[in-house]
Amino acid sequence: METIAAFFSGLILLNAVPHLVCGICGKKHMTPFSSESSALVNVMWGWMNLVAGSVIAVAGDFRDWDVENYIAFAAGGFITSVSLALLWSKEGARLPWHRKGQKPENRQSAKTK
């Protein structure tokens, strides 16, 4: 059970990074709520991920983790990082529940702002 907790802790904690970075930099970014969520929504979503991932790690008593649990944590972080990078690099990226007519942020123009 600790290994599963470690995996999900890594998955959720690493998902917080892009939301916090984009939000703190004042940029819109995709969240579960919209394909173009505001900076504030991203900061809030990032913090929700930080809290949830931390609660899972503490509940799994991360202080007593062995190498297997740290590998599971890293695997969860790696999987979320790679899968989100692949998703966000697609033109017109959106989550399945986002409306098709909803336009995602033009990442190229956001970089130049």
QUIJO-V852101 format. One line per field, one symbol per residue. ss: DSSP state (2 for helix, 1 for strand, 0 for the rest). burial: # if it has 16 or more other ideal C-beta (glycine too) atoms within 10 Angstrom, else .. Layout:
ss->???
burial->???
This chain:
ss->02222222222222222222222200001000000010222222222222222222222002220022222222222222222222220000000000000000002222220
burial->.##.################.##...#####..######.######..##.##..##..#.#..#...#..##..##..##..#........##...#.....##........
